[in-house]
Amino acid sequence: MKLAAAFGDAKSGSLTLAAIASVFTIRYVANLLSEDEDWLHQLSIDMFPEDGCFWVYGFGEDGVAAFTEDGIENLRQIIADERTAGRAPPSVEPA
């Protein structure tokens, strides 16, 4: 809020958030985390934009899940919780 107030953009009681600079496709994240892409897709179904998970659409495409950096961290926590509960498949070798 201090930065926004310095630029005169803040309203009393408002919250200013940083803009999203990049997102990473689910295929990229699966490779990064050495996890199965289909399993990550299942885990991401219950994630919302505020969790850092978005759907990206292109011309003639059905859409693909994509994650912000915070979304990847949230997904890491979900994966850890699933592993702790014994509900995770084995990790995969990176491509």
N, C-alpha and C positions, 0 to 999 in steps of 0.2 A: 504494500500500500504506500510505503514511503516513496518509492520510485514513481509510481503513477501520480502521486500527489505533486511530485516535483514537476511533472509535465502538465499538470492541470487536468488530467483525465479522470481522476478518481472522484467519486461522489461519496458523500458521507455514508459510512456503513457498508460500502461496496467492497467487493473482493476482486482483485485483478490477478488473472492467471497468465502464465507465459503461453505463447502460441506453440502449437505442435510444429516442430521443424521437420520431422521425418517419421515415417512408419516403415515397418519391416514385414514382409509377407510371411505367412505361416510356414511356407516351405523354407525360407531363410531361417526363421526362428527354430524350426525343427532341426535343421542342420547345425545351427549354433549350439543348441542344447543337447544334441545327440539323442533326440527323441523321435518317436514315430509321428509323422504328420497327421495321420488319421486320429491317433489318440489325442494329440494336441487340439485338433478340431473339436473332438468331443468335450474336452475340458473347457474350451473357449465358448461353448454355447451359452453358458451361464454368465459370461463376462459382458460388461456394458461399456459404452464409451468412457464413462468416468473411471473404469478399471483399466483403460488404455487399449481396448479392443474395438476395432472398426471393421466395416465391410467396404472394400474398394471395388468399384465397378469400372469396366472398360467397355469399349464398343464390342458388341456381340459376345460379351462374357457374362457368366452367371454371377460373378463376384468372388472375391477371395478375402479371407480374414487377414487382417494386418494389425500390428501391435506397435504402440509407442514404446519408448525405453521403459517407462513406468509399467506398461502392459506386460513387457517381458519379465520384469521383476515380479509382478503379480502372478504371472504364469509360473515362474520358478517356485513361488510359495505354494501354489496349488499342486504342482508336481511333488514337492517335498511332502505336503500333507497326504497326497495319494500314496506315495511310497511308504510313509510311516504307517498308513492304514493297511498296507499290503495289497493295494488295488492298482498297482502300476505294472505295465509290461516291462521287459528288460530294455535297457537303453540300446540304441542302434549305433552302428559305426558311422562316423561322418562321411559324407560323400566327397 
